[in-house]
Amino acid sequence: MASDGRHVTAVEAKGGRVKPTGGLEAFCLERPEARTLAVGSAACGVGDFLTGDVGLLP
């Protein structure tokens, strides 16, 4: 999780195979305002995340 006091982003690391994101879903039930980010997915590659090309907060 990343937060700046106003925005929250839930981060889940994915590896290889596409699997359900149960952790993100559970987190969002508790924090519905949270943005989600699945690192290792098609939308957010590991390299992009590690080099900072994908922002954690809006």
C-alpha positions as CSV (number, residue, x, y, z in Angstrom):
1,M,0.0,0.0,0.0
2,A,1.1,3.5,-0.8
3,S,-0.5,6.6,0.7
4,D,0.1,10.3,0.7
5,G,-2.6,11.0,3.3
6,R,-5.2,11.8,0.6
7,H,-4.8,9.0,-1.9
8,V,-4.4,5.3,-1.3
9,T,-3.0,2.7,-3.8
10,A,-3.1,-1.0,-3.1
11,V,-0.2,-2.9,-4.8
12,E,-0.2,-6.6,-5.5
13,A,2.8,-8.4,-7.1
14,K,1.9,-11.0,-9.7
15,G,4.2,-13.6,-11.0
16,G,4.0,-15.3,-14.4
17,R,0.6,-16.9,-14.5
18,V,-2.6,-14.9,-14.4
19,K,-4.4,-15.7,-11.2
20,P,-7.2,-14.0,-9.3
21,T,-6.3,-10.9,-7.4
22,G,-8.1,-11.9,-4.1
23,G,-5.9,-9.7,-2.0
24,L,-6.7,-6.6,-4.0
25,E,-10.4,-7.4,-3.9
26,A,-10.3,-7.9,-0.1
27,F,-8.4,-4.6,0.4
28,C,-10.8,-2.7,-1.7
29,L,-13.8,-3.9,0.3
30,E,-12.2,-2.2,3.3
31,R,-10.9,0.8,1.4
32,P,-13.2,1.4,-1.6
33,E,-11.5,4.7,-2.5
34,A,-8.2,2.9,-3.1
35,R,-6.6,2.7,-6.6
36,T,-5.3,-0.7,-7.4
37,L,-2.1,-1.7,-9.1
38,A,-1.2,-5.3,-10.0
39,V,2.6,-5.3,-10.7
40,G,3.5,-7.9,-13.3
41,S,0.2,-7.6,-15.1
42,A,-0.3,-6.4,-18.7
43,A,-1.1,-3.0,-17.4
44,C,1.9,-2.7,-15.2
45,G,5.1,-4.5,-16.0
46,V,7.7,-5.2,-13.3
47,G,10.3,-3.2,-15.2
48,D,8.0,-0.2,-15.5
49,F,7.2,-0.4,-11.8
50,L,10.8,-0.7,-10.7
51,T,12.0,2.2,-12.9
52,G,9.2,4.5,-11.7
53,D,7.4,4.7,-15.0
54,V,4.2,3.7,-13.3
55,G,3.1,6.2,-10.6
56,L,1.8,4.8,-7.3
57,L,-0.3,7.9,-6.5
58,P,-2.4,10.1,-8.7
